[in-house]
Amino acid sequence: SMPVPQPWGDFKTFVDGADLLSTNQSPYSAEWTTAFPFPTFFLVRVLSMAGHFTFNTSAWLFFGLSVSALGLSYILVRGIMRREPSRFHVDSPVALIQAGLVLHSATLLGLFYGQTSILAGALLITAIWCWRCWENRWSPHAAAICLNLAWMIKPYLLMAAAFFLVKWLREPKPIPLSGRSEAAIGRLIVPWAAALIAVSLPLAFPGYLLAYRDYVPTARRSLSHLAEIFPFNYALSAILAKAARRIGGISVSHTLPVLTGAGAVLVVVWIWRSLRRA
């Protein structure tokens, strides 16, 4: 049955998954839990002081962290825009649009449900700031770490990391680790992703190992289920999958992975063509 919307409903799934991980079990035994194994469950465990805080206290701490991430995102976007050569001469309308986006219903719903989209977005913006504004030998490392944490929180942000990876793969000569070019960041994404996953394993062994094993089939089943039962799921792949079910009687669980994968391939091809033109 479809869950009844409630405050911090998504945050509860993170807490349930983190509690299972703390006892070295797979987090996906908890209902509706679909987050990537790291770092969401670890973050929730830290906020709850390893389960010593009540659920409401942990949720309010997460709420405060999300609001802080929104503020940081606003400031960093302002800094990025000031560094761009084609920035607007009149800045106040842009600042007003930014403020409107912060107060957008999608953002406020994310705070209401306790979702991690805001944290993932803040990490992505931090990565862009490191790329465009921070001239330091550590800036590509910081950008690669933030990109990895962003897609680990929200895996669809792999498309953002793909931009840097494709740029690196297209470079005809070896890329030094110093510098803040797209290729330098792309070269560091895979090693840092492996390092972050390796660091997570001893935090709750073999719980994290079980979580990485179970994540893909769990995410596939869950996304198909959500596409079928949630009438307000407006993701393009979900709409097309439900249309295929109505027209041809094809199960959503069969068409949704194909449509999602096809969308990802199109984005990567678009990135590659754009880089060729540039």
FENKA-V222343 format. One record per residue. RES is the residue in three letters. PHI is phi in degrees with one decimal (999 if undefined). Layout:
[[RES,PHI] [RES,PHI]]
//
This chain:
[[SER,999] [MET,-73.2] [PRO,-68.2] [VAL,-78.1] [PRO,-57.7] [GLN,-149.9] [PRO,-57.9] [TRP,60.5] [GLY,-63.0] [ASP,-70.6] [PHE,-61.7] [LYS,-62.6] [THR,-65.7] [PHE,-68.1] [VAL,-64.3] [ASP,-61.6] [GLY,-65.5] [ALA,-64.4] [ASP,-63.8] [LEU,-67.0] [LEU,-61.5] [SER,-64.6] [THR,-105.5] [ASN,62.0] [GLN,-113.1] [SER,-67.2] [PRO,-68.0] [TYR,-85.1] [SER,-73.1] [ALA,-79.2] [GLU,-64.1] [TRP,69.7] [THR,-83.5] [THR,-135.3] [ALA,-62.3] [PHE,-59.7] [PRO,-53.9] [PHE,-135.9] [PRO,-104.8] [THR,-58.7] [PHE,-64.2] [PHE,-65.0] [LEU,-61.1] [VAL,-62.6] [ARG,-64.6] [VAL,-67.1] [LEU,-63.3] [SER,-87.7] [MET,53.1] [ALA,57.5] [GLY,89.6] [HIS,-78.6] [PHE,-86.2] [THR,-72.7] [PHE,-60.1] [ASN,-63.1] [THR,-63.3] [SER,-63.0] [ALA,-64.9] [TRP,-66.8] [LEU,-64.0] [PHE,-65.3] [PHE,-60.4] [GLY,-62.7] [LEU,-63.7] [SER,-66.0] [VAL,-63.9] [SER,-63.5] [ALA,-64.1] [LEU,-62.3] [GLY,-62.2] [LEU,-62.7] [SER,-60.6] [TYR,-59.7] [ILE,-66.0] [LEU,-67.9] [VAL,-61.9] [ARG,-60.3] [GLY,-66.1] [ILE,-63.4] [MET,-65.4] [ARG,-68.7] [ARG,-86.6] [GLU,-75.9] [PRO,-67.9] [SER,-102.6] [ARG,-70.1] [PHE,-70.8] [HIS,-74.2] [VAL,-99.1] [ASP,-91.2] [SER,-62.7] [PRO,-62.8] [VAL,-66.3] [ALA,-62.2] [LEU,-67.7] [ILE,-63.7] [GLN,-59.8] [ALA,-62.9] [GLY,-64.3] [LEU,-67.7] [VAL,-62.5] [LEU,-95.1] [HIS,-64.8] [SER,-60.4] [ALA,-63.4] [THR,-68.2] [LEU,-65.7] [LEU,-65.4] [GLY,-60.9] [LEU,-68.7] [PHE,-63.4] [TYR,-84.5] [GLY,74.4] [GLN,-82.3] [THR,-101.9] [SER,-59.6] [ILE,-64.9] [LEU,-65.3] [ALA,-63.1] [GLY,-63.6] [ALA,-63.9] [LEU,-65.8] [LEU,-64.2] [ILE,-65.1] [THR,-62.2] [ALA,-61.3] [ILE,-65.9] [TRP,-63.0] [CYS,-61.6] [TRP,-71.5] [ARG,-93.6] [CYS,-121.7] [TRP,-104.5] [GLU,-95.9] [ASN,-156.8] [ARG,-65.4] [TRP,-92.1] [SER,-62.1] [PRO,-66.0] [HIS,-65.0] [ALA,-62.0] [ALA,-63.8] [ALA,-65.1] [ILE,-64.0] [CYS,-64.4] [LEU,-61.8] [ASN,-65.3] [LEU,-63.8] [ALA,-63.1] [TRP,-73.3] [MET,-70.5] [ILE,-77.1] [LYS,-131.1] [PRO,-56.9] [TYR,-65.7] [LEU,-76.3] [LEU,-56.5] [MET,-64.2] [ALA,-69.1] [ALA,-65.0] [ALA,-61.5] [PHE,-56.1] [PHE,-73.9] [LEU,-63.6] [VAL,-64.0] [LYS,-61.4] [TRP,-65.6] [LEU,-65.4] [ARG,-86.6] [GLU,-69.9] [PRO,-77.0] [LYS,-121.1] [PRO,-58.5] [ILE,-104.4] [PRO,-70.0] [LEU,-73.2] [SER,-77.9] [GLY,91.8] [ARG,-118.4] [SER,-74.7] [GLU,-60.2] [ALA,-66.0] [ALA,-63.4] [ILE,-68.0] [GLY,-60.7] [ARG,-66.0] [LEU,-94.0] [ILE,-63.9] [VAL,-65.1] [PRO,-59.7] [TRP,-71.6] [ALA,-63.1] [ALA,-63.1] [ALA,-65.8] [LEU,-65.4] [ILE,-66.5] [ALA,-63.8] [VAL,-64.8] [SER,-71.8] [LEU,-57.3] [PRO,-74.2] [LEU,-64.3] [ALA,-156.7] [PHE,-98.6] [PRO,-94.5] [GLY,-56.3] [TYR,-67.8] [LEU,-63.1] [LEU,-64.5] [ALA,-65.4] [TYR,-63.4] [ARG,-66.8] [ASP,-91.4] [TYR,-63.0] [VAL,-61.6] [PRO,-63.3] [THR,-66.3] [ALA,-63.0] [ARG,-63.5] [ARG,-63.1] [SER,-66.9] [LEU,-64.2] [SER,-64.7] [HIS,-64.4] [LEU,-65.4] [ALA,-64.4] [GLU,-78.9] [ILE,-99.9] [PHE,-92.6] [PRO,-69.5] [PHE,-100.6] [ASN,-84.0] [TYR,-102.0] [ALA,-62.0] [LEU,-58.0] [SER,-64.3] [ALA,-67.6] [ILE,-63.0] [LEU,-66.2] [ALA,-64.4] [LYS,-70.2] [ALA,-65.5] [ALA,-64.4] [ARG,-67.0] [ARG,-72.2] [ILE,-80.4] [GLY,-111.2] [GLY,71.8] [ILE,-84.9] [SER,-63.7] [VAL,-60.4] [SER,-63.2] [HIS,-87.4] [THR,-88.1] [LEU,-62.3] [PRO,-60.0] [VAL,-66.0] [LEU,-66.0] [THR,-64.5] [GLY,-63.9] [ALA,-63.6] [GLY,-63.2] [ALA,-63.7] [VAL,-62.7] [LEU,-61.4] [VAL,-64.7] [VAL,-63.4] [VAL,-63.3] [TRP,-62.7] [ILE,-60.5] [TRP,-61.9] [ARG,-64.9] [SER,-63.2] [LEU,-66.1] [ARG,-63.8] [ARG,-67.2] [ALA,-74.5]]
//
